[in-house]
Amino acid sequence: MKTSNRLISLYLLIGFITSLCLSALYMKGGENLFSYSFIFCFPFLYCLAFNGQNALRLIITSMLASLLVSLPFIGIQWQIPEQVNLQLLSFFVLFPIFFYAVHCFHAVIHQDNSLKLKYTDLFSIVWNSLPMILIAAVFSAAGQGLLSLTAVMFKSIEIYFLYDVIYTPYYFFLSNITLFFVGLAIAELNREVVYNIRFIIFRAVFYLLPCLALMTILYFVLYWIQFLTAKSLSFYPVGILLELTAAGILLINGWFQDGQQPLEYPVLIKKLLDVYRVVLFFISLMLAYEVCRLIDIFPNLLLSLAALILFSFAYAITVFMKEQQGRKKMADFNIYISLLFLLVFFIINNPFYPIHYDQKPILNPKEFIKNNIIDVQVDDAVNISPQENP
């Protein structure tokens, strides 16, 4: 009980200090997203990797990791610009993946106390952190909902103070972030619940993967029959191909797990999955072709397509290896491709020597971004860099 109270108190203090810093920055009119990102990512990375050991080293490494994560935000302002180029938009889409990957490598290095990466530990952190963040988010939302209900209750009897305080930006930082960090502590103290959630996810993957494999193979065959007979398609299949590729890579990782678990499928389904892993590689190539056919490639999009192709190619070539060798190679490929993604993403979006290029008008942009979500104007070629407002 003492340990649990101590951990909750620590996370509560961290969340409260973080929320105060963010509120103070907002009150002073801070507009650069670098400051907001660094202030939040530093304690977030610290709490996600916390295990009660090497506290000083964890503080230093968390600070360095948060600095690395936040550097691409230098020069990006808080205000939403009237025009948003696709390079900048894609940066915000890919950033959560970048942050999560940095966290996983940071946490495994800290917890293993070694720079030698063990895939079993890395896999555990990848799939444990997601339920922890989900639990923290649910706790924060529930707590905020309870506070809002209390404010409305008091307002109904003409006591407006709490209602006026709750619906301010400063209170938003204070309540949501503090509650979120308390939720992280609750998740950390209930690891068995996290493991149970992860087990449920893996069992769902076990049954969903053969269904996805069968549907993908059928779609692949029928797509080419339609393409060869009709010579063209009446719609752009980019969305379908993207969903099939991303879902396939995710479910294959959930099925493969850490490479130490036996692959429990019957022989016939194993053969189906072997065919599927090869087909998935061709699906990723089809996706890249369709995207390149519709729009001009920009750096972050090229990185995303390359990552999907590399992952699917790695899973395809393991089909032609012995099972034990294939497991080891798949684990190695996951680590190498993830590290390569982190490196290239930072190089592309670094604020010091950004990659400049001319963005040409895209074809039919309304099919990609709805006007009621964001207004993208591409009448003229624009010189883009992540730290510049378009």
C-alpha positions as CSV (number, residue, x, y, z in Angstrom):
1,M,0.0,0.0,0.0
2,K,2.8,2.4,0.9
3,T,4.5,1.7,-2.5
4,S,1.2,2.4,-4.4
5,N,0.6,5.6,-2.5
6,R,4.1,6.7,-3.1
7,L,3.9,6.0,-6.8
8,I,0.5,7.8,-7.2
9,S,1.9,10.8,-5.2
10,L,4.9,10.9,-7.5
11,Y,2.9,10.8,-10.7
12,L,0.4,13.3,-9.3
13,L,3.2,15.7,-8.5
14,I,4.8,15.3,-11.9
15,G,1.4,15.8,-13.6
16,F,0.6,18.9,-11.5
17,I,4.0,20.5,-12.2
18,T,3.7,19.7,-15.9
19,S,0.3,21.2,-16.1
20,L,1.4,24.4,-14.2
21,C,4.3,24.8,-16.6
22,L,2.1,24.4,-19.7
23,S,-0.5,26.8,-18.2
24,A,2.2,29.4,-17.4
25,L,3.5,29.1,-20.9
26,Y,0.1,29.6,-22.4
27,M,-0.7,32.6,-20.2
28,K,2.6,34.2,-21.3
29,G,1.4,33.8,-24.9
30,G,3.9,31.1,-25.9
31,E,3.3,30.3,-29.5
32,N,6.2,28.0,-30.5
33,L,5.2,24.3,-30.2
34,F,8.7,23.2,-29.3
35,S,8.2,24.5,-25.7
36,Y,4.8,22.8,-25.3
37,S,6.2,19.5,-26.7
38,F,9.3,19.5,-24.6
39,I,7.5,20.3,-21.3
40,F,5.0,17.5,-21.9
41,C,7.2,14.8,-23.5
42,F,9.9,15.0,-20.8
43,P,7.7,13.8,-17.9
44,F,5.6,11.6,-20.1
45,L,8.7,9.7,-21.3
46,Y,10.0,9.6,-17.7
47,C,6.8,8.1,-16.3
48,L,6.4,5.5,-19.2
49,A,9.9,4.2,-18.6
50,F,9.9,4.5,-14.8
51,N,10.8,1.3,-12.9
52,G,12.2,2.7,-9.7
53,Q,15.8,2.2,-10.7
54,N,18.5,4.5,-11.9
55,A,16.3,7.6,-11.3
56,L,19.0,10.2,-12.1
57,R,20.0,8.5,-15.3
58,L,16.3,8.2,-16.3
59,I,15.8,11.9,-15.8
60,I,18.8,12.7,-18.0
61,T,17.8,10.2,-20.8
62,S,14.2,11.3,-20.7
63,M,15.3,14.9,-21.1
64,L,17.5,14.0,-24.0
65,A,14.8,11.9,-25.7
66,S,12.2,14.6,-25.3
67,L,14.6,17.1,-26.8
68,L,15.1,14.8,-29.8
69,V,11.3,14.4,-30.1
70,S,10.6,18.1,-29.8
71,L,13.3,19.6,-32.0
72,P,11.2,19.2,-35.2
73,F,8.7,21.6,-33.7
74,I,11.1,24.5,-33.6
75,G,9.6,27.3,-35.7
76,I,6.1,25.7,-35.9
77,Q,3.6,28.1,-34.2
78,W,0.5,27.4,-32.2
79,Q,-1.9,29.1,-34.5
80,I,-3.5,27.2,-37.2
81,P,-2.4,28.7,-40.6
82,E,-4.8,29.6,-43.3
83,Q,-3.0,27.3,-45.7
84,V,-1.5,23.9,-44.7
85,N,0.9,22.1,-47.1
86,L,0.9,18.3,-47.2
87,Q,4.4,18.0,-45.9
88,L,3.5,19.8,-42.6
89,L,0.2,18.0,-42.3
90,S,2.0,14.6,-42.8
91,F,4.5,15.6,-40.1
92,F,1.6,15.9,-37.6
93,V,0.2,12.6,-38.7
94,L,3.5,10.7,-38.4
95,F,4.7,12.5,-35.2
96,P,2.7,10.2,-32.8
97,I,4.4,7.2,-34.4
98,F,7.8,8.9,-34.1
99,F,7.2,9.7,-30.5
100,Y,5.9,6.2,-29.6
101,A,8.9,4.6,-31.3
102,V,11.3,6.8,-29.4
103,H,9.6,6.0,-26.2
104,C,9.8,2.2,-26.8
105,F,13.5,2.3,-27.6
106,H,14.2,4.7,-24.7
107,A,12.3,2.5,-22.2
108,V,13.9,-0.8,-23.3
109,I,17.4,0.7,-23.0
110,H,16.6,2.0,-19.6
111,Q,14.9,-1.1,-18.2
112,D,17.5,-3.5,-19.7
113,N,20.3,-1.2,-18.6
114,S,22.0,-1.9,-21.9
115,L,22.3,-0.5,-25.4
116,K,21.9,-4.0,-26.8
117,L,18.3,-4.3,-27.8
118,K,16.3,-7.4,-26.9
119,Y,13.3,-7.9,-29.1
120,T,11.3,-9.7,-26.4
121,D,11.6,-6.7,-24.1
122,L,11.0,-4.2,-26.9
123,F,7.9,-6.1,-27.9
124,S,6.6,-6.2,-24.4
125,I,7.0,-2.4,-24.0
126,V,5.4,-1.7,-27.4
127,W,2.3,-3.7,-26.5
128,N,2.1,-2.8,-22.8
129,S,2.4,1.0,-23.3
130,L,-0.7,1.1,-25.5
131,P,-3.1,-0.2,-22.8
132,M,-1.4,2.0,-20.2
133,I,-2.0,5.1,-22.3
134,L,-5.5,4.0,-23.0
135,I,-6.2,3.5,-19.2
136,A,-4.7,6.9,-18.4
137,A,-6.8,8.6,-21.2
138,V,-10.0,6.9,-20.0
139,F,-9.3,7.9,-16.4
140,S,-8.6,11.5,-17.4
141,A,-11.8,11.7,-19.5
142,A,-13.8,10.2,-16.7
143,G,-12.4,12.5,-14.1
144,Q,-12.9,15.5,-16.3
145,G,-16.5,14.4,-17.0
146,L,-17.1,14.2,-13.2
147,L,-15.7,17.7,-12.6
148,S,-17.8,19.1,-15.5
149,L,-20.9,17.4,-14.1
150,T,-20.1,19.0,-10.7
151,A,-19.7,22.4,-12.3
152,V,-23.1,22.1,-14.0
153,M,-24.7,20.9,-10.8
154,F,-23.5,24.0,-8.9
155,K,-24.4,26.3,-11.8
156,S,-28.0,25.0,-11.6
157,I,-28.2,26.5,-8.1
158,E,-26.6,29.8,-9.3
159,I,-23.1,29.1,-8.1
160,Y,-21.0,29.9,-11.2
161,F,-17.5,30.0,-9.9
162,L,-16.6,26.4,-10.6
163,Y,-18.3,26.5,-14.0
164,D,-16.4,29.6,-15.0
165,V,-13.1,28.1,-13.9
166,I,-13.5,24.7,-15.6
167,Y,-14.1,26.1,-19.1
168,T,-10.8,28.0,-19.3
169,P,-7.6,26.9,-21.2
170,Y,-5.6,27.1,-18.0
171,Y,-7.9,24.7,-16.2
172,F,-7.8,22.4,-19.2
173,F,-4.0,21.9,-18.8
174,L,-4.3,21.7,-15.1
175,S,-7.1,19.1,-14.8
176,N,-6.6,16.9,-17.9
177,I,-2.8,16.5,-17.6
178,T,-2.8,16.0,-13.9
179,L,-5.5,13.3,-14.2
180,F,-3.7,11.7,-17.1
181,F,-0.5,11.2,-15.1
182,V,-2.5,9.8,-12.2
183,G,-4.1,7.4,-14.7
184,L,-0.6,6.3,-15.8
185,A,0.2,5.5,-12.1
186,I,-3.0,3.5,-11.8
187,A,-2.1,1.5,-14.9
188,E,1.5,1.0,-13.6
189,L,0.1,-0.3,-10.3
190,N,-2.3,-2.7,-12.1
191,R,0.1,-4.4,-14.5
192,E,-2.0,-7.6,-14.5
193,V,-4.9,-5.7,-16.0
194,V,-2.5,-4.4,-18.7
195,Y,-1.4,-8.0,-19.4
196,N,-5.0,-9.1,-19.6
197,I,-5.8,-6.4,-22.1
198,R,-2.8,-7.4,-24.2
199,F,-3.8,-11.0,-24.0
200,I,-7.3,-10.2,-25.3
201,I,-5.8,-8.2,-28.1
202,F,-3.5,-11.1,-29.1
203,R,-6.4,-13.6,-29.0
204,A,-8.5,-11.2,-31.2
205,V,-5.5,-11.0,-33.6
206,F,-5.2,-14.8,-33.7
207,Y,-8.7,-15.1,-35.1
208,L,-8.8,-12.0,-37.2
209,L,-5.5,-12.5,-39.1
210,P,-6.7,-15.6,-41.2
211,C,-9.9,-13.7,-42.1
212,L,-7.9,-10.7,-43.2
213,A,-5.5,-12.9,-45.1
214,L,-8.3,-14.6,-47.0
215,M,-10.0,-11.3,-47.9
216,T,-6.7,-9.7,-49.0
217,I,-5.8,-12.6,-51.3
218,L,-9.3,-12.6,-52.8
219,Y,-9.2,-8.9,-53.3
220,F,-5.7,-9.1,-54.9
221,V,-6.8,-11.8,-57.4
222,L,-10.1,-10.0,-58.3
223,Y,-8.4,-6.6,-58.5
224,W,-6.0,-7.9,-61.2
225,I,-8.8,-9.8,-63.0
226,Q,-10.8,-6.5,-63.1
227,F,-7.7,-4.5,-64.1
228,L,-6.7,-6.8,-66.9
229,T,-10.2,-7.2,-68.4
230,A,-11.5,-3.6,-67.9
231,K,-8.0,-2.0,-68.4
232,S,-8.9,0.6,-65.8
233,L,-10.8,1.0,-62.5
234,S,-13.7,3.3,-61.8
235,F,-12.4,4.4,-58.5
236,Y,-9.1,5.1,-56.7
237,P,-8.2,2.1,-54.4
238,V,-5.7,4.1,-52.3
239,G,-7.8,3.9,-49.1
240,I,-8.4,0.2,-49.5
241,L,-4.8,-0.6,-50.2
242,L,-3.6,1.6,-47.3
243,E,-6.0,-0.1,-44.9
244,L,-5.0,-3.6,-46.1
245,T,-1.3,-2.8,-45.8
246,A,-1.4,-1.2,-42.4
247,A,-3.8,-3.7,-40.9
248,G,-1.7,-6.6,-42.3
249,I,1.6,-5.3,-40.8
250,L,-0.1,-4.7,-37.4
251,L,-1.8,-8.0,-37.3
252,I,1.2,-10.0,-38.4
253,N,3.2,-8.4,-35.6
254,G,0.4,-9.2,-33.1
255,W,0.5,-12.8,-34.4
256,F,4.2,-13.1,-34.4
257,Q,4.5,-11.5,-30.9
258,D,8.0,-11.7,-29.5
259,G,9.1,-14.6,-31.7
260,Q,9.2,-17.0,-28.7
261,Q,5.6,-18.2,-28.8
262,P,4.6,-21.2,-30.9
263,L,2.6,-20.4,-34.0
264,E,-0.6,-22.4,-33.2
265,Y,-2.4,-22.4,-36.5
266,P,-3.1,-25.6,-38.4
267,V,-0.9,-26.4,-41.3
268,L,-3.5,-25.3,-43.9
269,I,-3.9,-21.9,-42.3
270,K,-0.1,-21.5,-42.0
271,K,0.2,-22.0,-45.7
272,L,-2.5,-19.5,-46.3
273,L,-0.6,-17.0,-44.1
274,D,2.6,-17.7,-46.1
275,V,0.8,-16.8,-49.3
276,Y,-0.7,-13.8,-47.6
277,R,2.7,-12.4,-46.5
278,V,3.9,-12.5,-50.1
279,V,0.7,-11.0,-51.4
280,L,0.9,-8.2,-48.7
281,F,4.2,-7.1,-50.2
282,F,2.6,-6.7,-53.7
283,I,-0.3,-4.9,-52.0
284,S,2.2,-2.4,-50.6
285,L,3.7,-1.9,-54.0
286,M,0.3,-1.3,-55.5
287,L,-0.4,1.2,-52.8
288,A,2.9,3.1,-53.7
289,Y,2.0,3.0,-57.4
290,E,-1.5,4.4,-56.9
291,V,-0.3,7.1,-54.6
292,C,2.5,8.2,-57.0
293,R,0.0,8.1,-59.8
294,L,-2.3,10.6,-58.0
295,I,-0.1,13.1,-56.3
296,D,3.5,14.4,-56.4
297,I,5.6,12.7,-53.7
298,F,6.9,14.7,-50.8
299,P,9.5,13.5,-48.2
300,N,7.2,12.4,-45.4
301,L,4.9,10.5,-47.8
302,L,7.9,8.9,-49.4
303,L,9.2,7.8,-46.0
304,S,5.8,6.4,-45.1
305,L,5.5,4.4,-48.3
306,A,9.1,3.1,-48.0
307,A,8.5,2.0,-44.4
308,L,5.3,0.0,-45.4
309,I,7.1,-1.6,-48.3
310,L,10.1,-2.5,-46.2
311,F,8.0,-4.1,-43.5
312,S,5.9,-6.1,-45.9
313,F,9.0,-7.1,-47.9
314,A,10.7,-8.3,-44.7
315,Y,7.7,-10.4,-43.8
316,A,7.5,-11.8,-47.3
317,I,11.1,-13.0,-47.5
318,T,10.8,-14.8,-44.1
319,V,8.3,-17.1,-45.8
320,F,11.2,-18.8,-47.7
321,M,13.2,-19.4,-44.5
322,K,13.0,-22.1,-41.9
323,E,10.5,-21.3,-39.1
324,Q,13.2,-20.6,-36.4
325,Q,15.3,-18.6,-38.8
326,G,12.3,-16.7,-40.0
327,R,11.3,-15.7,-36.5
328,K,14.8,-14.4,-35.7
329,K,15.0,-12.4,-38.9
330,M,11.5,-10.9,-38.5
331,A,12.5,-9.7,-35.0
332,D,15.7,-8.2,-36.5
333,F,13.9,-6.6,-39.4
334,N,11.4,-5.0,-37.0
335,I,14.2,-3.3,-35.0
336,Y,16.3,-2.2,-38.0
337,I,13.3,-0.8,-40.0
338,S,12.0,1.0,-36.9
339,L,15.4,2.6,-36.2
340,L,15.8,3.6,-39.9
341,F,12.3,5.2,-39.8
342,L,13.3,7.2,-36.7
343,L,16.6,8.4,-38.3
344,V,15.1,9.4,-41.6
345,F,12.1,11.0,-40.1
346,F,14.3,13.2,-37.9
347,I,16.6,14.1,-40.9
348,I,13.6,15.0,-43.1
349,N,12.0,17.2,-40.4
350,N,15.0,18.6,-38.6
351,P,14.8,22.3,-38.0
352,F,18.5,23.1,-38.8
353,Y,19.0,21.7,-42.3
354,P,15.4,21.0,-43.5
355,I,14.8,19.5,-46.9
356,H,13.5,22.1,-49.3
357,Y,11.5,21.2,-52.3
358,D,8.8,22.6,-54.6
359,Q,5.3,21.2,-54.0
360,K,3.4,21.0,-57.3
361,P,-0.4,21.1,-57.3
362,I,-1.9,17.7,-56.4
363,L,-4.6,16.0,-58.5
364,N,-8.1,16.4,-57.2
365,P,-7.1,17.3,-53.6
366,K,-10.7,17.1,-52.4
367,E,-10.5,13.3,-52.6
368,F,-7.8,13.4,-49.9
369,I,-8.7,16.1,-47.5
370,K,-12.3,17.2,-47.0
371,N,-12.9,21.0,-47.1
372,N,-14.8,20.9,-43.8
373,I,-11.8,19.5,-42.0
374,I,-9.0,21.7,-43.4
375,D,-8.6,24.1,-46.2
376,V,-5.7,23.2,-48.5
377,Q,-4.8,25.5,-51.3
378,V,-2.4,24.3,-53.9
379,D,-2.8,26.8,-56.7
380,D,0.9,27.8,-56.7
381,A,4.1,25.9,-56.0
382,V,5.1,26.4,-52.4
383,N,8.5,26.2,-50.8
384,I,8.0,24.0,-47.7
385,S,10.0,23.2,-44.7
386,P,8.7,21.8,-41.4
387,Q,9.7,24.9,-39.4
388,E,8.1,27.4,-41.7
389,N,4.5,28.5,-41.8
390,P,3.1,28.0,-45.3
